[in-house]
Amino acid sequence: MRRARPTRPRTLLRTAGAALALLLTAPLVASTPATADEPAPQPRKLASQRQVALATPGDFTGYGFDQCVAPAQSAMDAWWKKSPFTAVGIYISGDSRACRTQPNLSPTWVATQVARGWRLLPIALGPQASCQPRFPRYKDDFKISPSPAGGYAAAAAQGAAEADKNAADAAAYGIGAGSTIWYDLEGFNLGDTHCRESALVFTSAWVTRIKALGYTAGFYSSASSGIKMLDDARRLRPGQFALPDRIWIARWDGAANTSTTYIPEDGWRPGGRMKQYLGGHNETWGGVTINIDSNFIDLGAGSQPRPEGRCPGTRLGYWKYPALSPGSAKSTRVKVLQCLLTEQGTYSGPVDGSYDAATIAGARAWQAARKFTPSDTFTKRHWTALLAAGSRTTLKRGSNDPAVHRLQRALNAAGAGRFRATGVFDAKTEAAVRTYQSRLRIGVSGVATRQTWNKLQQGR
């Protein structure tokens, strides 16, 4: 991330007691992301006026970005609607930050992003390894001289103290217990024994303390130094150090995954890895340009489907939705049509799979209401529009909104995909959206934007 601070800043709060007290006063936010048709929901208060803290990022698999200064709200809104990113890294704590001054970052900013659907990645950039030459030297850098007994007591004390400060700063922004705080340890010379060992001791103490304060311990570093340091400790010195729950690998290889050749595949899996796969570069979404690092994230249980609660007993998802015409045989696809027309209010008969006069009448009524020319034949275009009907919710990699089911079925009907409708916006769904957008010559982003939904609901 390379975001050093040339001068020492003041801190928000320093004691663990203050951090824990603040966990009771952070904003409560809505748990359901906003749709593209609605404004972002605002934080709401409990009737008792007692508020509770939010936890982030939760279970998630998808794309994220980090940028030193938290973007303005208008930029976040534009990027939510247009960009493939669902997670955002924000620098909240640490004396080594280049961006301690955060004109946009506040408890309200944090709560608003989570209410919108963003997953937050709070980053702390404090004391750095003593052999890290790029950062200004601070009095609180890791101590490299071991004690006579062979320990690094000063580094351990620094780690615990830094965790207290990081937890307090997180709580001040409304980022509460259960959230992952990521400690940013920039790359250093792994071959320097004292430097490496003091870094291990510091990290172990930080992990122990941050977890005692109720947070999940995350650790960011380069694949070849800090990450390899931790994995070597995991494999070769098990039990000697407290290791983070999750690792954030900096490896700018352009591969949007969580792998690197520097450590084996078994460490911190499943659900404990993310990777910064592309360093600082400009990206423009929704007319807004931000200089970012790009990340791929696979945390917790990953994105899990949310139940729809629609059409009990009727399977809705198929790879194909063939045209129906008078005389069509009784089929499961007709049951899908009957159920969806019932939801649309144009059919009230039995869901029995018969494409009979009542079903045709309901289909014609729906076609007329959606400005299609009424026809006794229910075609591919009709299927696409009917399956897509509903709110035009912004969906992207990692989304698990019930609307993902609608999107996946509509893409299958449109011929852009051929996959099971799982309710999770995965790699196959992203590829199908790109295929569909390319075919219609609209912005190819892999994001189900308002424009994408409009085309689907038109049966295109």
Secondary structure as the mmCIF struct_conf table of DSSP 4:
data_model
#
loop_
_struct_conf.conf_type_id
_struct_conf.id
_struct_conf.beg_label_comp_id
_struct_conf.beg_label_asym_id
_struct_conf.beg_label_seq_id
_struct_conf.end_label_comp_id
_struct_conf.end_label_asym_id
_struct_conf.end_label_seq_id
STRN STRN1 ALA A 4 ALA A 4
BEND BEND1 PRO A 6 THR A 7
HELX_LH_PP_P HELX_LH_PP_P1 ARG A 8 ARG A 10
BEND BEND2 LEU A 12 LEU A 12
HELX_RH_AL_P HELX_RH_AL_P1 ALA A 16 LEU A 22
TURN_TY1_P TURN_TY1_P1 LEU A 23 THR A 25
BEND BEND3 ALA A 26 ALA A 26
HELX_LH_PP_P HELX_LH_PP_P2 PRO A 27 PRO A 27
STRN STRN2 LEU A 28 LEU A 28
BEND BEND4 SER A 31 THR A 32
HELX_LH_PP_P HELX_LH_PP_P3 PRO A 33 THR A 35
TURN_TY1_P TURN_TY1_P2 ALA A 36 ASP A 37
BEND BEND5 GLU A 38 GLU A 38
HELX_LH_PP_P HELX_LH_PP_P4 PRO A 39 PRO A 43
STRN STRN3 ARG A 44 ARG A 44
TURN_TY1_P TURN_TY1_P3 ALA A 47 SER A 48
BEND BEND6 GLN A 49 GLN A 49
STRN STRN4 LEU A 54 LEU A 54
BEND BEND7 PRO A 57 PRO A 57
BEND BEND8 ASP A 59 ASP A 59
STRN STRN5 PHE A 60 ASP A 66
BEND BEND9 CYS A 68 VAL A 69
HELX_LH_PP_P HELX_LH_PP_P5 ALA A 70 ALA A 72
HELX_RH_AL_P HELX_RH_AL_P2 GLN A 73 LYS A 82
BEND BEND10 SER A 83 PRO A 84
STRN STRN6 ALA A 87 SER A 93
TURN_TY1_P TURN_TY1_P4 ASP A 95 SER A 96
STRN STRN7 ARG A 97 ARG A 97
TURN_TY1_P TURN_TY1_P5 ALA A 98 CYS A 99
BEND BEND11 PRO A 103 ASN A 104
BEND BEND12 SER A 106 SER A 106
HELX_RH_AL_P HELX_RH_AL_P3 PRO A 107 ARG A 116
TURN_TY1_P TURN_TY1_P6 GLY A 117 GLY A 117
HELX_LH_PP_P HELX_LH_PP_P6 TRP A 118 TRP A 118
STRN STRN8 ARG A 119 ALA A 124
TURN_TY1_P TURN_TY1_P7 SER A 130 CYS A 131
TURN_TY1_P TURN_TY1_P8 PRO A 133 ARG A 134
BEND BEND13 PHE A 135 PHE A 135
HELX_LH_PP_P HELX_LH_PP_P7 PRO A 136 ARG A 137
TURN_TY1_P TURN_TY1_P9 LYS A 139 ASP A 140
BEND BEND14 ASP A 141 ASP A 141
HELX_LH_PP_P HELX_LH_PP_P8 PHE A 142 LYS A 143
BEND BEND15 SER A 145 SER A 145
HELX_LH_PP_P HELX_LH_PP_P9 PRO A 146 SER A 147
TURN_TY1_P TURN_TY1_P10 PRO A 148 ALA A 149
BEND BEND16 GLY A 150 GLY A 150
HELX_RH_AL_P HELX_RH_AL_P4 ALA A 153 ALA A 172
TURN_TY1_P TURN_TY1_P11 TYR A 173 GLY A 174
STRN STRN9 ILE A 175 ILE A 175
TURN_TY1_P TURN_TY1_P12 ALA A 177 GLY A 178
STRN STRN10 THR A 180 ASP A 184
TURN_TY1_P TURN_TY1_P13 LEU A 190 GLY A 191
HELX_RH_AL_P HELX_RH_AL_P5 THR A 193 ALA A 212
TURN_TY1_P TURN_TY1_P14 LEU A 213 GLY A 214
HELX_LH_PP_P HELX_LH_PP_P10 TYR A 215 TYR A 215
STRN STRN11 THR A 216 SER A 222
HELX_RH_PI_P HELX_RH_PI_P1 ALA A 223 ILE A 227
HELX_RH_AL_P HELX_RH_AL_P6 LYS A 228 LEU A 236
BEND BEND17 ARG A 237 ARG A 237
TURN_TY1_P TURN_TY1_P15 PRO A 238 GLY A 239
BEND BEND18 GLN A 240 PHE A 241
HELX_LH_PP_P HELX_LH_PP_P11 ALA A 242 PRO A 244
BEND BEND19 ASP A 245 ASP A 245
STRN STRN12 ARG A 246 ALA A 250
BEND BEND20 ASP A 253 GLY A 254
BEND BEND21 ASN A 257 THR A 258
TURN_TY1_P TURN_TY1_P16 THR A 261 TYR A 262
BEND BEND22 ILE A 263 ILE A 263
TURN_TY1_P TURN_TY1_P17 GLU A 265 GLY A 271
STRN STRN13 GLY A 272 TRP A 285
TURN_TY1_P TURN_TY1_P18 GLY A 286 GLY A 287
STRN STRN14 VAL A 288 LEU A 299
TURN_TY1_P TURN_TY1_P19 GLY A 300 ALA A 301
BEND BEND23 SER A 303 SER A 303
BEND BEND24 CYS A 311 CYS A 311
TURN_TY1_P TURN_TY1_P20 PRO A 312 GLY A 313
BEND BEND25 TRP A 319 TRP A 319
STRN STRN15 LEU A 324 LEU A 324
TURN_TY1_P TURN_TY1_P21 PRO A 326 GLY A 327
HELX_LH_PP_P HELX_LH_PP_P12 SER A 328 LYS A 330
HELX_RH_AL_P HELX_RH_AL_P7 THR A 332 GLN A 344
TURN_TY1_P TURN_TY1_P22 GLY A 345 GLY A 345
BEND BEND26 THR A 346 THR A 346
BEND BEND27 GLY A 349 GLY A 349
BEND BEND28 ASP A 352 GLY A 353
HELX_RH_AL_P HELX_RH_AL_P8 ALA A 357 ALA A 369
TURN_TY1_P TURN_TY1_P23 ARG A 370 LYS A 371
HELX_LH_PP_P HELX_LH_PP_P13 PHE A 372 PRO A 374
BEND BEND29 ASP A 376 THR A 377
STRN STRN16 PHE A 378 PHE A 378
HELX_RH_AL_P HELX_RH_AL_P9 LYS A 380 ALA A 388
BEND BEND30 GLY A 390 GLY A 390
STRN STRN17 LEU A 395 LEU A 395
TURN_TY1_P TURN_TY1_P24 ARG A 397 GLY A 398
TURN_TY1_P TURN_TY1_P25 PRO A 402 PRO A 402
HELX_RH_AL_P HELX_RH_AL_P10 ALA A 403 ALA A 414
TURN_TY1_P TURN_TY1_P26 GLY A 415 GLY A 415
BEND BEND31 ALA A 416 ALA A 416
BEND BEND32 PHE A 419 PHE A 419
BEND BEND33 GLY A 423 VAL A 424
HELX_RH_AL_P HELX_RH_AL_P11 ALA A 427 LEU A 440
TURN_TY1_P TURN_TY1_P27 ARG A 441 ARG A 441
BEND BEND34 ILE A 442 ILE A 442
BEND BEND35 SER A 445 VAL A 447
STRN STRN18 ALA A 448 ALA A 448
HELX_RH_AL_P HELX_RH_AL_P12 ARG A 450 GLN A 457
TURN_TY1_P TURN_TY1_P28 GLN A 458 GLY A 459
#
